[in-house]
Amino acid sequence: MLEQVYNIIDARYRSGLPLIVTTNIDIELIKNPPDIRYARIYDRVLEMCHPVKVDGNSRRREGLKKQFAERQELLGL
């Protein structure tokens, strides 16, 4: 799996095509990966992309809370 990810990123890099990456991985972990297998992927991503941090509540988590409440009501819990 890691090799496939690297191959995609590397192909974009070598062809000069743009790359947009979204992740919930902290920038410090990207800059200092504990596993060397991730280092070459993260290095290439940092070389190609400018990090932009977006803070805020998770829309998925908010949606899950709403769905959970609806299911509880439906089940009479």
Secondary structure, 3 states (H helix, E strand, C coil): CHHHHHHHHHHHHHHCCCCCCCCCCCHHHHHCCCCHHHHHHHHHHHHHCCCCCCCCCCHHHHHHHHHHHHHHHHHCC
